[in-house]
Amino acid sequence: MKLLVVEDEALLRHHLQTRLTEKGHVVEAVANAEEALYQSEQFNHDLAVIDLGLPGLGGLELIRELRKRGKTFPILILTARGNWQDKVEGLAAGADDYVVKPFQFEELEARLNALLRRSCGFTQSTITAGELVLDINRKQAKLEDEPLALTAYEYRILEYLMRHHQQVVAKDRLMEQLYPDDEERDPNVIEVLVGRLRRKLEGANGFKPIDTVRGLGYLFTERCR
């Protein structure tokens, strides 16, 4: 998933970017609201983590502006403010959940995963399509109860397609799941990865859930739950 982290404290920002990247996400980490607004117009994000105590345009104002601009991705707020009024104000501004500093990364990760699941219509930590089961927490896939040997990039593509099942996903959206920077992106890489993924999914029973929609992108044809 492609995440936007907005945190002015450099050490915490670096820590969040590092840990979330290790968990398989593509992370844009910025220090202020102005950079966040720019990034939100340039890229399609799946979720944002926003500190309320930003310099200049504050976190609450940033959230309101994002919602005003039609950004519907889930937002989790980080706040050092412990009183309930601040939490209510953050949620009223358009945030979906919050974590109070100091926090354990495991709690943050669990809340992020829950928001991502709900935003795609899932309530469990697994996504299932027939005999294919994706474990979101462990970043593992099984087909007919047998583990699939997927690379990190193959897994990211499969998870994104399954989260957006029965929807056409543009190749650019898939590239954003793999690379944080425009200059690193090569559309041919997506074709190679999808080809490898198809071969691994096909197995013995001819399972072919990924269709190419010419000129548009890819479609995971199976219904996921």
Summary of the structure (lengths in Angstrom):
residues: 225
radius of gyration: 18.2
end to end distance: 18.3
largest distance: 58.2
contacts: 684
relative contact order: 0.11
helix: 43%
strand: 22%
